[in-house]
Amino acid sequence: MTDHAPVTPVLEPGAPFAVAIRTPTFLFQMAPAGGRKALEKVHSGSIAEPDVDEECATVTGGPTGEVGARIVRPAGVSGATPATPAADTATTSAPRQRSCGGRM
């Protein structure tokens, strides 16, 4: 068993992109300028992001001799946690500001 309380996932309210593309007029039916405007609109909202504890590490290896790693965990949690996809690769808004000195 785990030694921490479960964390409730944070999802985008209403999933605006999915809602926006499920009915006509579809992107492929729009002129390029209209399509860009539609995408900018659905990508313009903000999402709630849970608090996290971050750690930056450097590991010897790779073609340059060092590889940077950003370790992100739910805030205040210790011990094993389930594997989860990186939040900033799956969102429709700008990624969270990275704090490892710009190495990643």
Protein Blocks (a to p, Z undefined) as FASTA:
>chain_A
ZZbdcddddddehilmlmmmmpccdfklpcfklmmmmmmmmmmpccddddddddddddee
djnopacddddddehiacjddddddfklmccbdcdddfehopZZ
